Each structure stands twice: as structure tokens, then as C-alpha cells.
């Protein structure tokens, strides 16, 4: 465990040195003294959206509890937005970071500060691949507005402590929009009021929520709903579609949502936010895992915008966005990486949920077909774990390569009941918590018959795939691992006739006799071999 931790730190330092991260990156991504001394308890956001000027004005009332000694509070709000006032406090600005001088009377017990702000927020150009506010029109030329800000930062539209490590225990959102439009956010709607040609929609989240998950959806929406009989009881499921797409949404969404929830609760345990319900909301971008209000933009098509990411054919039998983004309710929203450098924890498990969904509906071999097919997008050029403390995720290989690593863990455990138990226990143990790679490794090592540290190190901290140098002479095979981290000893299977035989390579040559001779490598292991 200590070995892996030191390797991760070394890589983070090395990446920092070569990537030349800036002072602004450190302010954005680090657990600074100005962040560490106070714990967010609640955000109460009031935001007025003006689609004509493409501006936002509002206030965030931040409830917090001091947990250490400090007098200066870092609040993040991106340029060109500006903080107008923090009553009772002076403040200064350093780029996107604002430093609020908190009086001594507000440094003990539970406290509140109000942060008033306004401005023209950063605009997303290619959401969700970049961040910012989305100001667009639907097909009827009505305003359609939302935000995509994972990684980019929720401070693109409201002031907050913009890091994943500190989640508010609850949140309230008051969206004021032009009359005739509907404002939707996370949690459950409390009320709406209309005044002076504008309507304010009040939403309340009772569960912990990451700041990038708090979002507005503004447009000509209509809703319908149902009750899903989940493993923890009745779950309120609500669908919000544009008026013009209400008919297709009613015929398309419910059956696919039910099938997705069935697999996700089976493998991961109860939906993590029963108290707040579940919403699927049509969005002006492809999709995002906004907690309890999942963004959907897959055009009511199977696959990923009608394509199969695996090339296997199995990816065209279900809706990618419904399943993948809903899986993030467990991995991403309930279990959250403390630093975005560990975002593989979100994406690898959500990608593996795709495999489990196919397996549940069409069988184990179909799931493996899909998993193997997903490898075609892997680059193996950069580590999956990114540099720590600068708000930078690692390689996009975290999706398919990370999912393949999880499958290898499953094979090493060699007991699907135990593997499923571990998945559900992981969600119970880390329920509504922020975790690190080391936390996840320690947990899975408690279920594995072999130390998984070299596997994590090779697949997450190293860009290269392990290379199996294997030769056959009659029924004898000779093999060893190459191009791998020191001490790499991952067991794997070879095919002999119609049987799969376990071998235990190390970085030194070994020999094994096979009754039926050497037929090939088990395709379920994602490696290179000669």
C-alpha cells in the first residue's frame, strides 16, 4: 500500500514538473489553507438567468462550520463574473479565486455568509467536452439553457468552494427565469412563484451533493413520472422533456430507465438518493451525471448517438447515455473522487456497468464481446491517474482501460458472488463519501486472494500495457512479464484446447506443462503478448 502511494505521489510530482501548471491551477485544485479550515454544510443558490443579455445575477448563502484555525476563506467564481458584496466581510481577488476576510465572530460554530454576484459567465462551446453555460434554442426557437461543468468547475455560474473534496450536506436552488420557461434543478421541487414577468422555481436537495452536480435546466419543459419498485422501496422517477419531444419521451424513456435501474441496483446496491428521487432531463448536450437530475441528450437513439463504441454490435441494443450517466449516481455522485486526478473511480466503474448491463440481458459472453471491443479506443499514451492538486484528470483511457482493469480484478477474485458482494459493499462503505485511489485499492485488496497493488500500479499509474513474453515448445510453455512495473505478478489464463488454465507469471521466466498444448491467450485479459 505504501509503495503504491509513493508511486502515485512521484507521478503527480513528475507530471506537475513537466506540464508546467500555473499558480491559477494550484489555486483551483489544491486543498489550500484558505479552504481547509472550513467545511461546507449547505449552498442556498438564488440565480436569475437572462437569456437576452446572457447574464446571471444572484446570491449564494453558504452555511459552513469551522474545523480548524483560519481567517481567510477562498471562494471561487470565474472571470468575467464578479462578486459584488459579502456583507460584513472584506475581500480581494486573484484571478478566479476570491479571498474573503472572515471576522472573528464568524469563525466558531455553524455560520452563514452571503455572496452576491453577477456577470456574463463563461460559455460552453462544445458541451459537455468543455465547460460553461449553454445558451441555445430548441427547434421551436425557444430559449434552452443549462450548464456543463464537470472538471471545468461549478464556479462558472455560482460562487462556491470549487473542489470535489468538500460537498455540501444539502442544497437549495432558486432559479428565476422568464415567464413561460420552466426552471429545473436537483432534488424535489418545493414551489414556484411568478412576479414581474418572471417565475422562480425552488428546488431542495436533502442529500450531500458535489458542486459540479448542481445544475439548472431552463426551457419549455413538460414532465411525467412513475414509481419504480426498487430494492430499497418505492423510488419516484420523473421525466422532463421539451414540449416538442414529450410524445417520443413517453414511449421511449420509461422501459429503458427501468432496465437500467434494475441492473444498477442489482450490482451496486440501492439507488443512493431515494430521498431526493430520480429525474431524467432532456439537455442541450449529450449527457452528464447531474445528481438526481441526469442530463440526457442522446436523441432517443440506441447506442452512443446511434453508434456502437465497441464495434461488437451489442452497443446498439440499448441507450448508452441512460445507462452510463445513471451509473454515475453510484460512482461519481455517491462515491466521489476527492481529487479529479482520480476520476477513473467514476468512469471505470460506470463503463463496467455497461458490461454488466449487457451481461444481465444477453449473457456473459456478450458482455465480454463488448468489453473487448471497447479496447479499440484505448491510446496507452498517458497514465489514467492525473497529477494531484491542480484540477487535472488523467487519460481518457480511464473509461475502457479502467473497465478492463475492473474485469481483471473480477477474474482474479474468481467468484462472481463475492465480486457482486464487493461491489455492493463498496457502495455501502463509501456511501456519500470522497475517496482516493488508495482507499479503493485497500478495499478491493480485502476481497482479492492476491495483492492487487501491482495491477493498480500498472494499469492506472503507467501508460503501458503489460507484455507477456510467452513461447510454446510442444506442451511446454515458457513465459514472463515484460514492459511492466517492478514486481508485477498478475495471474492470468491461457487457453489449452477448450480449457482456460491459470498461470502465474512474474518478471522471471517460468515453465508450465499443458495437457492439450498452447492454444492462445484468454481474451478477457487486456495485455500485450508475443
DRENLUM-47444 format. One line per 4 residues: number of its first residue (from 1); their letters; for each residue x, y, z of C-alpha. Coordinates in Angstrom, 1 decimal. Layout:
DRENLUM-47444
NUM = A = X/Y/Z ~ ...
This chain:
DRENLUM-47444
1 = XXXX = 0.0/0.0/0.0 ~ 2.7/2.5/0.9 ~ 4.6/1.5/-2.2 ~ 1.6/2.4/-4.4
5 = XXXX = 1.0/5.6/-2.6 ~ 4.6/6.7/-3.0 ~ 4.5/5.8/-6.7 ~ 1.3/7.9/-7.2
9 = XXXX = 2.9/10.9/-5.4 ~ 6.0/10.5/-7.6 ~ 4.0/10.5/-10.8 ~ 2.0/13.5/-9.6
13 = XXXX = 5.2/15.5/-8.9 ~ 6.7/14.4/-12.2 ~ 3.6/15.4/-14.1 ~ 3.5/18.8/-12.4
17 = XXXX = 7.1/19.4/-13.3 ~ 6.7/18.6/-17.0 ~ 3.2/20.1/-17.6 ~ 4.2/23.4/-16.0
21 = XXXX = 1.0/24.0/-14.2 ~ 0.2/27.6/-13.2 ~ -0.5/29.4/-10.0 ~ -4.1/29.5/-11.1
25 = XXXX = -4.1/25.7/-11.4 ~ -2.9/25.4/-7.9 ~ -5.5/27.8/-6.5 ~ -8.2/25.8/-8.3
29 = XXXX = -7.1/22.3/-7.5 ~ -5.3/22.3/-4.1 ~ -6.5/21.9/-0.6 ~ -5.2/25.3/0.4
33 = XXXX = -5.1/26.7/4.0 ~ -7.9/29.0/2.9 ~ -10.1/26.0/2.1 ~ -9.1/23.5/4.7
37 = XXXX = -10.3/25.3/7.8 ~ -14.0/25.4/7.0 ~ -16.5/22.7/6.0 ~ -19.4/23.4/3.7
41 = XXXX = -22.8/22.4/5.1 ~ -25.2/23.9/2.6 ~ -25.4/26.0/-0.5 ~ -28.6/28.1/-1.0
45 = XXXX = -28.3/29.5/-4.5 ~ -30.5/32.2/-5.9 ~ -29.8/32.8/-9.6 ~ -31.6/34.9/-12.2
49 = XXXX = -30.9/33.8/-15.8 ~ -31.3/36.5/-18.5 ~ -31.2/34.8/-22.0 ~ -31.2/38.2/-23.7
53 = XXXX = -28.0/39.5/-22.1 ~ -26.7/36.0/-21.4 ~ -26.0/37.0/-17.9 ~ -26.6/35.7/-14.4
57 = XXXX = -27.2/37.6/-11.2 ~ -27.8/36.1/-7.7 ~ -26.6/35.2/-4.3 ~ -25.2/32.0/-2.7
61 = XXXX = -25.8/31.7/1.0 ~ -23.1/29.4/2.3 ~ -23.6/27.6/5.6 ~ -20.3/26.3/6.9
65 = XXXX = -18.6/25.0/10.1 ~ -15.1/25.9/11.1 ~ -13.0/22.7/11.5 ~ -9.6/24.4/12.2
69 = XXXX = -8.0/27.8/12.6 ~ -8.3/30.3/9.8 ~ -9.5/33.8/9.0 ~ -9.5/33.9/5.2
73 = XXXX = -11.9/31.9/3.1 ~ -11.3/31.0/-0.6 ~ -14.4/31.3/-2.7 ~ -14.2/30.6/-6.4
77 = XXXX = -16.0/32.5/-9.1 ~ -14.7/32.5/-12.7 ~ -13.9/35.6/-14.7 ~ -15.6/37.6/-16.1
81 = XXXX = -18.2/37.1/-13.3 ~ -17.7/39.2/-10.3 ~ -18.6/39.2/-6.6 ~ -20.5/42.3/-5.7
85 = XXXX = -20.5/42.0/-1.9 ~ -20.1/39.7/1.1 ~ -21.9/41.6/3.8 ~ -19.8/42.0/6.9
89 = XXXX = -16.6/40.9/5.1 ~ -13.9/42.5/3.0 ~ -12.4/40.5/0.1 ~ -9.9/40.5/-2.7
93 = XXXX = -9.4/38.7/-6.0 ~ -6.7/36.6/-7.5 ~ -8.0/35.5/-10.9 ~ -10.9/33.1/-10.4
97 = XXXX = -10.2/32.9/-6.7 ~ -11.7/35.3/-4.2 ~ -10.3/35.7/-0.6 ~ -12.9/36.7/2.0
101 = XXXX = -11.7/38.0/5.3 ~ -13.9/36.4/7.9 ~ -14.4/38.3/11.2 ~ -13.5/36.5/14.4
105 = XXXX = -17.2/36.2/15.4 ~ -17.8/34.0/12.3 ~ -15.0/31.5/13.0 ~ -16.8/29.3/15.6
109 = XXXX = -20.0/27.3/15.5 ~ -22.2/27.0/12.4 ~ -22.1/30.2/10.4 ~ -23.5/31.7/7.2
113 = XXXX = -22.2/34.1/4.7 ~ -24.0/35.6/1.7 ~ -22.1/36.0/-1.5 ~ -23.8/38.4/-4.0
117 = XXXX = -22.6/38.2/-7.6 ~ -23.4/38.9/-11.2 ~ -21.9/38.8/-14.7 ~ -21.7/37.1/-18.0
121 = XXXX = -20.5/33.6/-17.3 ~ -18.1/31.5/-19.4 ~ -19.9/29.9/-22.4 ~ -19.5/26.2/-23.2
125 = XXXX = -18.5/25.8/-26.9 ~ -18.6/22.0/-27.2 ~ -20.5/20.8/-24.2 ~ -20.1/18.5/-22.3
129 = XXXX = -16.5/18.3/-23.5 ~ -15.8/21.8/-22.4 ~ -17.4/23.8/-19.5 ~ -19.6/26.7/-19.1
133 = XXXX = -23.2/27.9/-19.5 ~ -25.1/26.7/-22.6 ~ -27.4/29.4/-24.1 ~ -29.2/27.9/-27.1
137 = XXXX = -32.6/27.5/-28.7 ~ -34.8/24.4/-29.2 ~ -36.3/23.5/-32.6 ~ -39.1/25.9/-31.9
141 = XXXX = -36.6/28.7/-31.3 ~ -37.5/28.9/-27.6 ~ -34.7/29.5/-25.1 ~ -33.0/26.4/-23.8
145 = XXXX = -30.3/26.9/-21.1 ~ -28.2/24.6/-19.0 ~ -24.6/24.2/-17.6 ~ -21.9/21.6/-18.2
149 = XXXX = -19.1/22.0/-15.8 ~ -17.5/18.7/-14.6 ~ -13.8/19.3/-14.3 ~ -14.2/22.9/-15.6
153 = XXXX = -15.8/24.0/-12.3 ~ -19.2/24.9/-10.9 ~ -17.8/28.4/-10.2 ~ -18.5/29.1/-13.9
157 = XXXX = -22.1/30.0/-12.8 ~ -22.2/30.4/-9.0 ~ -19.7/31.2/-6.2 ~ -18.6/28.1/-4.1
161 = XXXX = -15.6/26.2/-2.8 ~ -14.9/24.7/-6.2 ~ -13.3/21.3/-5.4 ~ -14.7/17.8/-5.2
165 = XXXX = -13.3/17.1/-1.7 ~ -15.9/19.2/0.1 ~ -19.5/18.5/-0.7 ~ -22.4/20.4/1.0
169 = XXXX = -24.6/18.2/3.0 ~ -27.7/19.7/1.3 ~ -28.5/22.4/-1.2 ~ -31.3/24.7/-2.3
173 = XXXX = -31.6/26.2/-5.7 ~ -33.9/29.1/-6.7 ~ -34.0/29.6/-10.5 ~ -35.6/32.8/-11.7
177 = XXXX = -36.4/32.6/-15.4 ~ -38.5/34.4/-18.0 ~ -42.2/33.6/-17.6 ~ -43.2/30.7/-19.9
181 = XXXX = -40.0/28.8/-19.3 ~ -39.5/26.2/-16.6 ~ -36.5/26.0/-14.3 ~ -35.5/22.6/-13.2
185 = XXXX = -32.7/21.7/-10.8 ~ -31.7/18.8/-8.5 ~ -33.8/17.3/-5.7 ~ -37.5/17.9/-5.3
189 = XXXX = -39.5/21.0/-6.3 ~ -40.8/23.0/-3.3 ~ -42.8/25.7/-5.0 ~ -42.8/28.3/-7.8
193 = XXXX = -43.8/32.0/-7.7 ~ -44.4/34.4/-10.6 ~ -43.8/38.1/-10.4 ~ -43.0/40.9/-12.9
197 = XXXX = -42.9/38.6/-15.9 ~ -40.5/36.1/-14.2 ~ -41.0/32.8/-12.4 ~ -38.8/31.5/-9.6
201 = XXXX = -38.6/27.7/-9.2 ~ -37.4/26.5/-5.8 ~ -35.7/23.1/-5.5 ~ -34.3/21.3/-2.5
205 = XXXX = -31.6/18.6/-2.3 ~ -31.5/16.8/1.1 ~ -28.5/14.6/0.3 ~ -24.8/15.5/0.1
209 = XXXX = -24.1/16.8/-3.5 ~ -21.0/17.7/-5.3 ~ -20.9/21.3/-6.6 ~ -20.5/20.3/-10.3
213 = XXXX = -23.7/18.3/-10.0 ~ -25.8/21.3/-9.0 ~ -27.2/22.5/-12.3 ~ -30.0/24.5/-13.9
217 = XXXX = -32.1/23.2/-16.8 ~ -34.2/26.0/-18.3 ~ -36.6/25.6/-21.2 ~ -40.1/24.7/-22.5
221 = XXXX = -40.4/21.5/-20.4 ~ -43.2/19.1/-19.6 ~ -43.0/16.3/-17.1 ~ -44.4/12.9/-16.4
225 = XXXX = -43.5/10.3/-13.9 ~ -43.8/6.9/-12.3 ~ -42.9/4.9/-9.2 ~ -40.1/2.4/-9.6
229 = XXXX = -40.2/-0.5/-7.1 ~ -36.5/-0.5/-6.2 ~ -34.6/-2.7/-3.8 ~ -35.0/-0.1/-1.0
233 = XXXX = -38.7/0.6/-1.7 ~ -40.6/2.9/-4.0 ~ -38.5/5.4/-5.9 ~ -40.0/8.4/-7.5
237 = XXXX = -38.8/8.7/-11.2 ~ -39.7/11.9/-13.1 ~ -39.0/12.6/-16.7 ~ -38.6/16.1/-18.1
241 = XXXX = -38.7/16.6/-21.8 ~ -39.1/19.5/-24.1 ~ -42.8/20.1/-25.1 ~ -42.0/19.2/-28.7
245 = XXXX = -40.5/15.8/-27.7 ~ -42.9/14.8/-25.0 ~ -44.6/12.1/-27.1 ~ -41.4/10.3/-28.0
249 = XXXX = -40.1/10.6/-24.5 ~ -43.2/8.9/-23.0 ~ -42.8/6.0/-25.4 ~ -39.0/5.7/-25.2
253 = XXXX = -37.7/6.6/-21.7 ~ -39.6/4.5/-19.1 ~ -38.8/1.0/-20.2 ~ -35.1/1.8/-20.8
257 = XXXX = -34.8/3.6/-17.4 ~ -36.4/0.6/-15.6 ~ -34.0/-1.9/-17.2 ~ -31.0/0.3/-16.3
261 = XXXX = -32.1/0.8/-12.7 ~ -32.7/-3.0/-12.4 ~ -29.0/-3.8/-13.3 ~ -27.5/-0.9/-11.4
265 = XXXX = -29.3/-1.8/-8.1 ~ -28.6/-5.5/-8.6 ~ -24.8/-5.0/-8.9 ~ -24.2/-1.7/-6.9
269 = XXXX = -27.0/-1.8/-4.3 ~ -29.8/0.6/-3.6 ~ -30.0/3.9/-5.5 ~ -28.1/6.3/-3.3
273 = XXXX = -30.6/9.2/-3.3 ~ -34.1/7.8/-2.6 ~ -35.0/10.8/-0.5 ~ -34.4/13.2/-3.4
277 = XXXX = -35.9/10.9/-6.1 ~ -34.6/10.5/-9.7 ~ -35.1/12.7/-12.7 ~ -34.1/12.2/-16.3
281 = XXXX = -33.9/15.6/-18.0 ~ -33.6/16.4/-21.7 ~ -30.5/18.6/-22.1 ~ -28.9/20.7/-24.9
285 = XXXX = -25.8/18.5/-24.8 ~ -25.0/14.8/-24.9 ~ -25.3/13.9/-21.2 ~ -23.9/14.3/-17.7
289 = XXXX = -24.4/12.6/-14.3 ~ -26.1/15.6/-12.5 ~ -27.2/14.0/-9.2 ~ -30.8/13.1/-9.1
293 = XXXX = -31.3/15.1/-12.4 ~ -29.4/13.2/-15.0 ~ -28.8/15.1/-18.3 ~ -30.0/13.3/-21.4
297 = XXXX = -29.1/14.3/-25.0 ~ -28.8/11.1/-26.9 ~ -31.7/11.9/-29.3 ~ -33.8/9.0/-28.2
301 = XXXX = -31.5/6.6/-30.0 ~ -29.8/3.3/-29.1 ~ -26.0/3.3/-28.8 ~ -23.9/6.4/-28.4
305 = XXXX = -25.8/8.8/-30.7 ~ -26.6/5.8/-32.8 ~ -23.1/4.3/-32.9 ~ -21.6/1.3/-31.1
309 = XXXX = -18.5/2.3/-29.2 ~ -17.4/-1.3/-29.1 ~ -17.9/-2.3/-32.7 ~ -19.3/-5.6/-31.4
313 = XXXX = -23.0/-4.9/-32.2 ~ -24.0/-5.2/-28.6 ~ -23.7/-1.4/-28.0 ~ -26.6/-0.8/-30.4
317 = XXXX = -29.2/-2.7/-28.3 ~ -29.6/-0.1/-25.5 ~ -29.3/3.6/-24.8 ~ -25.7/4.4/-23.8
321 = XXXX = -26.5/7.7/-22.0 ~ -29.3/6.5/-19.9 ~ -27.2/3.6/-18.5 ~ -23.8/5.2/-18.3
325 = XXXX = -24.9/8.5/-16.7 ~ -27.3/6.8/-14.3 ~ -24.4/4.5/-13.2 ~ -22.7/7.7/-12.0
329 = XXXX = -25.3/8.1/-9.3 ~ -23.3/5.3/-7.6 ~ -19.8/6.0/-8.9 ~ -19.3/9.8/-9.1
333 = XXXX = -22.2/11.2/-7.1 ~ -22.4/8.9/-4.1 ~ -18.8/7.7/-4.2 ~ -16.8/10.8/-5.4
337 = XXXX = -13.0/11.1/-6.1 ~ -11.5/13.5/-3.6 ~ -9.3/14.9/-6.4 ~ -10.2/14.9/-10.1
341 = XXXX = -6.9/13.2/-10.8 ~ -8.6/10.0/-9.5 ~ -11.6/10.4/-11.8 ~ -11.1/6.9/-13.1
345 = XXXX = -13.1/5.8/-10.0 ~ -16.1/7.4/-11.6 ~ -15.6/6.5/-15.2 ~ -14.1/3.0/-15.0
349 = XXXX = -16.9/1.6/-12.8 ~ -19.6/3.4/-14.9 ~ -18.1/1.9/-18.0 ~ -18.0/-1.5/-16.4
353 = XXXX = -21.7/-1.0/-15.6 ~ -22.2/-1.1/-19.4 ~ -20.7/-4.6/-19.5 ~ -22.8/-5.8/-16.6
357 = XXXX = -26.0/-4.5/-18.2 ~ -25.2/-6.4/-21.4 ~ -24.3/-9.5/-19.4 ~ -27.6/-9.3/-17.5
361 = XXXX = -29.7/-9.1/-20.6 ~ -27.8/-11.1/-23.2 ~ -25.3/-13.3/-21.3 ~ -21.7/-13.3/-20.0
365 = XXXX = -20.1/-13.8/-23.5 ~ -21.9/-10.8/-24.9 ~ -20.6/-8.6/-22.1 ~ -17.1/-9.8/-22.8
369 = XXXX = -17.6/-9.1/-26.5 ~ -18.5/-5.6/-25.7 ~ -15.6/-5.2/-23.2 ~ -13.0/-6.4/-25.6
373 = XXXX = -14.5/-4.1/-28.3 ~ -14.2/-1.1/-26.1 ~ -10.4/-1.5/-26.1 ~ -10.2/-0.1/-29.6
377 = XXXX = -10.3/3.4/-28.3 ~ -7.5/3.0/-25.8 ~ -4.4/5.1/-26.5 ~ -2.0/3.8/-23.9
381 = XXXX = -0.1/7.1/-24.1 ~ -0.6/8.6/-20.7 ~ -1.4/7.3/-17.2 ~ -5.0/7.1/-16.2
385 = XXXX = -4.3/8.8/-12.8 ~ -3.7/12.5/-13.4 ~ -1.5/15.0/-11.4 ~ -2.8/15.8/-8.0
389 = XXXX = -3.6/19.2/-6.6 ~ -4.0/21.1/-9.9 ~ -7.6/20.1/-11.0 ~ -6.4/17.8/-13.9
393 = XXXX = -7.8/14.4/-14.7 ~ -5.7/11.7/-16.3 ~ -6.0/10.0/-19.7 ~ -9.4/9.3/-21.2
397 = XXXX = -8.3/5.7/-21.2 ~ -9.9/5.7/-17.7 ~ -13.2/4.6/-19.4 ~ -12.3/1.5/-21.5
401 = XXXX = -8.9/0.6/-20.0 ~ -10.2/1.2/-16.5 ~ -13.2/-1.0/-17.1 ~ -10.9/-3.8/-18.4
405 = XXXX = -8.9/-3.5/-15.2 ~ -12.0/-4.0/-13.1 ~ -12.8/-7.1/-15.2 ~ -9.3/-8.4/-14.4
409 = XXXX = -10.0/-7.8/-10.7 ~ -13.2/-9.9/-11.1 ~ -11.3/-12.7/-12.8 ~ -8.6/-12.7/-10.1
413 = XXXX = -11.3/-12.9/-7.4 ~ -12.8/-15.8/-9.4 ~ -16.1/-15.8/-7.6 ~ -18.9/-13.7/-9.1
417 = XXXX = -21.0/-13.8/-5.9 ~ -18.0/-12.5/-4.0 ~ -17.4/-9.9/-6.7 ~ -21.0/-8.7/-6.6
421 = XXXX = -20.9/-8.6/-2.8 ~ -17.8/-6.4/-3.0 ~ -19.5/-4.0/-5.5 ~ -22.5/-3.6/-3.1
425 = XXXX = -20.3/-3.4/0.0 ~ -18.1/-0.7/-1.7 ~ -21.2/1.4/-2.2 ~ -22.3/0.9/1.3
429 = XXXX = -18.8/1.5/2.8 ~ -18.1/4.7/0.8 ~ -21.8/5.9/0.7 ~ -21.8/9.7/0.2
433 = XXXX = -18.1/10.0/0.7 ~ -15.0/11.3/-1.1 ~ -12.3/8.7/-1.7 ~ -8.8/8.2/-3.2
437 = XXXX = -7.2/5.5/-5.4 ~ -5.5/4.2/-2.2 ~ -8.9/3.9/-0.5 ~ -10.3/1.9/-3.4
441 = XXXX = -7.2/-0.3/-3.6 ~ -7.3/-1.1/0.1 ~ -11.0/-2.0/-0.2 ~ -10.5/-4.4/-3.1
445 = XXXX = -7.5/-6.0/-1.6 ~ -9.7/-7.1/1.3 ~ -11.7/-9.2/-1.3 ~ -8.9/-10.4/-3.5
449 = XXXX = -6.8/-13.6/-3.0 ~ -3.8/-11.7/-4.3 ~ -2.5/-8.3/-3.6 ~ -3.8/-6.0/-6.4
453 = XXXX = -1.3/-3.2/-5.8 ~ 0.9/-4.2/-8.9 ~ -2.3/-4.4/-11.0 ~ -3.4/-0.9/-10.0
457 = XXXX = 0.1/0.5/-10.4 ~ 0.4/-1.0/-13.9 ~ -3.0/-0.1/-15.3 ~ -3.6/3.3/-13.6
461 = XXXX = -0.1/4.8/-12.9 ~ 1.7/3.5/-16.0 ~ 0.7/4.2/-19.6 ~ 2.0/0.9/-20.9
465 = XXXX = 0.1/-2.4/-21.1 ~ 2.0/-5.4/-19.5 ~ 3.6/-7.5/-22.1 ~ 3.6/-11.3/-21.8
469 = XXXX = 6.6/-12.9/-23.4 ~ 5.3/-16.5/-24.0 ~ 6.7/-19.3/-26.2 ~ 5.5/-22.8/-26.7
473 = XXXX = 7.6/-26.0/-27.3 ~ 5.2/-28.9/-27.6 ~ 3.1/-29.0/-24.5 ~ 5.5/-26.8/-22.5
477 = XXXX = 5.1/-23.0/-22.3 ~ 7.7/-20.6/-21.1 ~ 6.6/-17.1/-20.1 ~ 7.4/-13.9/-18.1
481 = XXXX = 6.1/-10.4/-17.8 ~ 7.9/-7.6/-19.6 ~ 7.4/-3.8/-20.1 ~ 5.8/-3.6/-16.6
485 = XXXX = 6.3/-2.1/-13.2 ~ 8.8/-3.7/-10.8 ~ 7.3/-6.7/-9.0 ~ 4.4/-7.1/-11.5
489 = XXXX = 2.9/-10.6/-10.9 ~ -0.6/-10.6/-12.2 ~ -2.0/-14.1/-12.7 ~ -3.8/-14.8/-15.9
493 = XXXX = -5.2/-17.5/-18.1 ~ -4.1/-19.2/-21.2 ~ -6.2/-21.5/-23.5 ~ -5.3/-25.1/-23.8
497 = XXXX = -7.7/-26.9/-26.1 ~ -11.1/-25.8/-24.9 ~ -10.0/-25.1/-21.3 ~ -8.7/-21.9/-19.7
501 = XXXX = -5.7/-22.6/-17.5 ~ -4.4/-20.2/-14.8 ~ -0.7/-19.3/-15.0 ~ 1.2/-17.1/-12.5
505 = XXXX = 3.9/-15.1/-14.5 ~ 6.4/-12.9/-12.8 ~ 9.2/-10.8/-14.3 ~ 11.4/-14.0/-14.4
509 = XXXX = 10.8/-16.9/-16.8 ~ 8.7/-19.8/-15.7 ~ 7.6/-23.0/-17.4 ~ 4.2/-24.9/-17.3
513 = XXXX = 3.0/-28.1/-18.9 ~ -0.3/-28.0/-20.7 ~ -2.2/-31.3/-21.4 ~ -3.6/-30.0/-24.7
517 = XXXX = -0.8/-27.7/-25.6 ~ -0.9/-24.0/-26.0 ~ -3.9/-22.6/-28.0 ~ -3.8/-18.9/-27.1
521 = XXXX = -4.3/-16.2/-24.6 ~ -7.6/-15.7/-22.8 ~ -9.1/-12.6/-24.4 ~ -10.6/-11.5/-21.2
525 = XXXX = -7.2/-10.3/-20.0 ~ -6.2/-6.9/-21.5 ~ -2.5/-7.4/-22.2 ~ 0.0/-7.4/-25.0
529 = XX = 1.7/-10.7/-25.8 ~ 4.1/-12.4/-28.3
